[in-house]
Amino acid sequence: MEAFEEIVKDRSPKIYYFLRRMGLAHEDADEMVQDVFILLWRDLKNGHGLDTVNFRLYRHAIKKVADFLKDSKTTDRLVFLLKHDGGFDFGDISEMTGIAVGEVRDRFKSGLKFQG
């Protein structure tokens, strides 16, 4: 339980910032962060290790935000933020989103307009 609290304390601001950069309002992002950590808690209780925490957090956040915001520009922004802010490689982004690696690269280029 203590390790999970530390993860929440450490990673909540990053997930919140990611969701805000995806275009969510404060209230929506704040609520979604809670949902993401509930999903992570379930993952950990089901035997998923701490070595995949960051990957799982972003994957849950991606699913939540994709369900909330459904359009092509959102996907471009999502790919850009995962690469630029999250530091994930194109292969990880492909696995998280279910988008082919080549399309991830194209969407990253399209998402460059969301810098800053």
Secondary structure, DSSP 8 states (H G I E B T S, - for coil): -HHHHHHHHHHHHHHHHHHHHTT--HHHHHHHHHHHHHHHHHHHHTT--GGGHHHHHHHHHHHHHHHHS-SHHHHHHHHHHHHHTT---HHHHHHHHT--HHHHHHHHHHHGGG--
